[in-house]
Amino acid sequence: MAPTIAVQSGKAIIGDLDYSSSYFAGIGFVYGLQRTAPKGFQFRLEAGPAYFFDEYDQGFGILLAAKLGWVIRKQR
């Protein structure tokens, strides 16, 4: 279990998506699983309650997150 903060800008990096808000943020507590395989494959899954807000709206919801990656060089 861990505290988490997520912040996202309203401007798209790729493409021409148009968001109504200039930012989006959430703060809450998540429970999850994080593993790194011996050959470097890494994944993380998280879920938990959070408080979300932007310029126009706010409220409580469920935060879900997933991350896949590859560790290029492991430290020994």
ABEGO torsion letter per residue (X at the ends): XBBBBBBBBABBABEABBBABABBBBBBBBBBBBBBBAAGBBBBBBBEBBBBBBAABBEBBBBBBBBBBBBABBBX
